């Protein structure tokens, strides 16, 4: 193979190559789920993704012998830097043939771009931030990814580590199923049962006729509950609006939950999504001309969920709201076609949440890793 040449994505043809490269790299891999091509175009579009109101990014392609053999992004998120008080940059969208020279060329290009913009440390992969798909899959390759998460070739970790990147943080995904209810520590159900009589807090489903407002309330609690998490950056109003628009068609009212006080103040939320990757796997990235029909047929057979996010306002975290949300998940799993699933990722350092998952009888089934390196 000739020496790889890395250059920025320039024009629509390059962008299409950037988006389509994984379709070749994962051809024949049963676990990989093709993303919707149209959605990836929107996500990468600097003119339409509100992420770019506070960030800039460059996309790179590596070519060898005239064909694309790898890709990467480099991004600077000013909002992240201001919130975290640092001068870090990120890399993301890393895909690569099993060739150390290609990986080195890609990572060198991304790091050089970040240094030129005054960054002193790089973390990744993040597509673009912890509010999007993030981390490299390092354990659980035998499983398919769920909605809004990636699957990666097992050799990627070695390629990244060979270029001086080391683990910055691991993200755990836990598996929970209704038939594991007997393994849940009784104290969780006891706390849940006391939620209304002792604190006046009830849990309801999100209202379909006000879903945009419900998601906005969810995101407000999300920003408050996650603000102390490593790597967190709060969503802007424009980003919340975009999430509301994109998530509304796939939300199931059985699995979208709000905990609120007697006077209607939302104090906790859980947004759990049917695992639409079970549908996307059948579409090969395209809704047209007949992908939408396949999606409609497959949707009724979705049998798992992903807890996209669950959070409680800090001032209510002592009341048992989380326990109430956990219990409602088991109730839903017993009464819907989705009898279990996986949590969204949880930081390895988030001991309360990880203890909670263990108390619910959960098992860690996937680990995603975010790497870091000084520049």
C-alpha positions in Angstrom: 0.0 0.0 0.0 1.3 3.5 -0.9 1.8 6.1 1.8 -1.6 7.5 2.9 -2.4 11.1 2.0 -4.6 13.0 4.4 -6.6 16.0 3.2 -9.6 18.0 4.5 -13.0 17.1 3.1 -13.7 19.6 0.2 -17.0 19.6 -1.5 -20.0 17.3 -1.7 -18.1 14.4 -3.3 -15.6 14.2 -0.5 -18.3 14.5 2.1 -20.1 11.6 0.6 -16.9 9.5 0.7 -16.5 10.5 4.4 -20.1 9.3 5.1 -20.0 6.2 3.0 -16.5 4.9 4.1 -17.9 2.8 7.0 -20.3 1.0 4.7 -17.2 -0.5 3.0 -15.2 -1.0 6.2 -18.0 -2.9 7.9 -19.3 -4.8 4.9 -20.4 -8.3 6.0 -20.1 -7.5 9.7 -23.3 -8.7 11.4 -23.0 -6.4 14.4 -22.6 -3.1 12.5 -25.8 -1.1 12.0 -25.7 1.3 9.0 -26.8 4.8 10.0 -29.3 6.7 7.9 -27.2 8.5 5.3 -29.6 11.5 5.3 -29.2 11.9 9.1 -25.4 11.8 8.9 -25.5 14.5 6.2 -27.6 16.7 8.5 -25.4 16.0 11.5 -22.2 17.0 9.7 -23.8 20.1 8.0 -22.2 23.2 9.5 -25.0 25.3 8.3 -27.8 23.4 10.0 -26.4 21.6 13.1 -26.7 24.0 16.0 -23.6 22.5 17.5 -21.7 24.8 15.1 -23.1 27.9 16.7 -20.5 27.4 19.4 -17.9 25.1 17.7 -15.8 24.6 14.6 -14.6 21.4 13.0 -12.6 20.0 10.1 -13.2 16.6 8.5 -10.3 14.6 7.0 -10.0 11.7 4.6 -7.0 9.5 4.2 -6.5 8.1 0.8 -4.1 5.5 -0.5 -3.8 4.5 -4.1 -6.7 6.9 -4.9 -9.2 5.4 -2.6 -10.4 6.4 0.9 -8.9 4.2 3.6 -9.7 6.2 6.8 -11.5 9.3 8.1 -11.4 11.5 11.2 -12.8 14.8 12.5 -11.1 17.5 14.7 -13.3 19.9 16.6 -13.0 22.8 19.0 -16.1 23.4 21.1 -15.9 26.9 22.7 -18.9 26.2 25.0 -17.3 23.0 26.3 -14.0 24.9 27.0 -15.9 27.7 28.8 -18.0 25.2 30.9 -15.1 22.9 31.7 -12.5 25.7 32.1 -9.9 24.1 29.8 -8.3 24.4 26.3 -9.1 20.9 25.1 -10.0 19.8 21.6 -11.7 16.7 20.4 -11.5 14.1 17.6 -14.3 12.0 16.3 -15.8 9.9 13.5 -12.6 7.7 13.5 -12.8 4.9 11.0 -9.7 3.2 9.5 -8.5 0.2 7.7 -6.3 -2.1 9.8 -3.1 -0.1 8.9 -1.0 1.7 11.5 0.3 4.2 9.0 -3.2 5.3 8.1 -4.2 5.7 11.7 -1.1 7.7 12.5 -1.6 10.0 9.5 -5.2 10.6 10.5 -4.5 11.3 14.2 -1.5 13.5 13.3 -3.7 15.6 11.0 -6.4 16.0 13.7 -3.9 16.9 16.4 -2.0 19.4 14.2 -5.3 21.1 13.4 -6.1 21.3 17.1 -2.7 22.7 18.0 -3.0 25.4 15.4 -6.1 26.5 17.3 -4.3 26.7 20.7 -5.6 23.4 22.1 -3.3 21.7 24.6 -5.1 18.4 25.0 -7.2 16.1 22.8 -9.9 13.7 23.7 -12.0 11.3 21.6 -13.6 9.8 19.8 -16.6 12.1 20.2 -19.1 12.6 17.3 -19.1 15.7 18.3 -19.5 15.8 22.1 -20.8 13.7 25.0 -24.3 14.8 23.9 -23.8 12.7 20.7 -22.4 9.3 20.0 -19.2 9.0 21.9 -16.4 6.7 23.0 -14.7 3.7 21.3 -16.3 0.3 21.8 -13.6 -1.7 23.7 -15.8 -4.5 25.2 -19.0 -6.1 24.0 -18.2 -6.4 20.3 -20.3 -9.6 20.1 -23.4 -7.4 20.6 -25.1 -5.1 18.2 -25.1 -1.4 19.1 -28.3 0.2 20.3 -29.9 3.4 18.9 -27.5 6.4 19.1 -24.4 4.4 19.7 -21.6 3.1 17.5 -19.9 -0.3 16.9 -16.2 -0.4 16.0 -13.7 -2.9 14.8 -11.8 -4.4 17.8 -8.5 -3.3 16.3 -9.3 0.4 16.5 -8.2 0.6 20.2 -4.7 -0.6 19.4 -4.3 1.9 16.5 -5.3 4.8 18.7 -3.1 3.7 21.7 -0.1 3.3 19.4 -0.2 7.0 18.8 0.2 8.0 22.5 -3.5 8.1 23.5 -4.4 6.6 26.8 -7.7 6.0 28.6 -9.3 9.2 29.9 -12.7 7.7 30.9 -14.7 4.5 30.4 -18.4 4.5 29.8 -20.4 1.5 30.9 -23.6 0.1 29.5 -25.7 -2.1 31.7 -28.2 -4.7 30.6 -31.5 -5.0 32.5 -34.5 -7.4 31.8 -37.9 -7.9 33.4 -37.0 -11.5 34.3 -34.3 -10.1 36.6 -36.8 -8.2 38.8 -36.3 -10.8 41.6 -32.7 -9.8 41.8 -33.5 -6.1 42.5 -32.6 -5.0 46.1 -36.0 -4.6 47.9 -35.0 -1.2 49.2 -35.4 0.3 45.7 -39.0 -0.7 45.5 -39.6 0.5 49.1 -38.2 3.9 48.2 -40.4 4.0 45.1 -43.5 3.2 47.1 -42.8 6.1 49.5 -42.3 8.6 46.8 -45.9 9.9 46.6 -47.0 9.5 50.3 -43.9 11.0 51.8 -42.8 13.6 49.1 -45.9 14.2 47.0 -44.1 13.2 43.9 -45.8 11.1 41.2 -44.5 9.6 37.9 -46.4 9.9 34.6 -45.8 9.3 31.0 -44.8 12.2 28.7 -47.8 13.7 26.9 -47.8 13.1 23.2 -49.8 16.3 22.5 -47.1 18.3 24.1 -44.0 16.3 23.2 -41.9 19.3 22.2 -42.5 20.9 25.6 -41.9 17.6 27.4 -38.6 17.1 25.7 -37.6 20.7 26.5 -38.4 20.0 30.1 -36.4 16.8 29.9 -33.4 18.6 28.5 -33.6 21.3 31.2 -33.3 18.6 33.9 -30.7 16.9 31.8 -28.5 20.0 31.8 -29.0 20.4 35.6 -28.5 16.7 36.5 -25.4 16.1 34.4 -23.6 19.4 34.8 -20.9 18.0 37.2 -20.2 15.0 35.0 -16.8 14.6 33.4 -16.8 15.8 29.8 -20.3 17.4 30.0 -21.3 20.4 28.0 -24.9 21.8 28.4 -27.1 21.9 25.4 -28.2 25.2 24.0 -31.9 26.1 23.3 -31.3 25.5 19.6 -29.8 22.1 20.3 -32.7 21.2 22.5 -35.1 22.2 19.8 -33.3 20.0 17.3 -33.3 17.0 19.7 -37.0 17.5 20.2 -37.7 17.5 16.4 -35.5 14.4 15.8 -36.6 12.3 18.8 -40.4 13.0 18.7 -41.1 10.4 15.9 -39.4 7.6 17.8 -40.6 8.3 21.4 -43.0 5.7 23.0 -45.2 7.3 25.7 -44.9 4.1 27.7 -41.1 4.6 28.1 -40.9 8.4 28.4 -41.4 9.4 32.0 -41.7 12.5 34.1 -41.5 12.7 37.9 -43.3 15.8 39.2 -44.4 17.4 42.4 -48.0 18.0 43.4 -47.9 21.5 41.9 -46.6 20.2 38.6 -42.9 20.9 38.9 -40.8 18.4 36.9 -38.0 17.1 39.2 -36.9 13.9 37.4 -37.1 12.4 33.9 -36.3 9.3 32.0 -36.3 9.2 28.2 -36.1 5.6 27.2 -36.2 4.8 23.5 -37.3 1.7 21.6 -34.2 0.3 20.0 -34.7 1.5 16.5 -31.4 0.0 15.5 -33.4 -3.2 15.1 -35.1 -1.3 12.3 -32.1 0.5 10.8 -30.3 -2.7 10.4 -32.7 -3.6 7.6 -32.5 -0.4 5.7 -28.8 -0.2 4.6 -28.8 3.6 5.3 -31.7 4.5 3.1 -35.4 5.2 3.7 -36.2 5.5 -0.1 -37.6 4.1 -2.2 -38.8 1.2 0.0 -36.9 1.6 3.3 -39.8 3.3 5.0 -42.0 0.3 4.3 -39.5 -2.1 5.8 -39.2 0.3 8.8 -43.0 0.3 9.4 -43.1 -3.5 9.3 -40.1 -4.0 11.6 -41.1 -1.3 14.1 -43.8 -3.6 15.7 -41.2 -6.2 16.3 -38.8 -4.1 18.4 -38.2 -6.0 21.6 -35.7 -3.9 23.5 -35.1 -0.4 24.7 -32.3 1.9 25.5 -32.4 4.3 28.4 -31.3 7.4 26.5 -31.0 9.4 29.7 -32.3 9.4 33.3 -31.8 12.3 35.7 -33.1 14.0 38.8 -32.7 17.6 39.8 -29.9 17.8 42.4 -32.2 19.1 45.2 -34.5 16.1 44.8 -32.0 13.4 44.6 -32.5 12.3 48.2 -36.3 11.6 47.8 -36.2 8.3 45.9 -37.2 9.8 42.5 -34.6 7.6 40.7 -36.0 4.5 42.5 -39.5 5.5 41.3 -38.2 5.8 37.7 -36.4 2.5 38.0 -39.5 0.7 39.2 -41.6 2.2 36.4 -39.1 0.7 33.9 -39.7 -2.7 35.3 -43.5 -2.2 35.2 -43.3 -1.1 31.5 -41.0 -4.1 30.7 -43.7 -6.4 32.1 -46.5 -4.9 30.1 -45.0 -3.9 26.7 -43.3 -5.9 23.9 -40.0 -4.5 25.1 -39.1 -6.8 28.0 -35.7 -5.3 28.7 -32.7 -3.5 27.2 -29.7 -1.5 28.1 -28.9 1.7 29.9 -27.4 4.7 28.3 -23.7 4.9 29.0 -22.7 5.7 32.6 -19.3 7.1 33.6 -17.1 4.6 35.3 -16.6 7.3 38.1 -20.4 7.7 38.6 -20.5 5.4 41.6 -24.1 6.2 42.7 -25.5 5.3 39.3 -23.4 2.2 38.9 -24.3 1.0 42.4 -27.9 1.7 41.4 -27.6 -0.5 38.3 -25.9 -3.2 40.3 -28.7 -3.0 42.9 -31.2 -3.5 40.1 -29.5 -6.8 39.1 -27.9 -5.3 36.0 -24.8 -6.5 34.3 -22.2 -4.5 32.4 -22.4 -5.6 28.8 -20.5 -2.9 26.8 -17.7 -0.5 27.6 -16.9 2.6 25.5 -13.6 4.4 26.0 -12.7 8.0 25.6 -9.0 8.5 25.0 -6.8 11.5 25.8 -3.4 12.9 24.9 -1.5 16.1 25.5 -0.7 18.1 22.5 
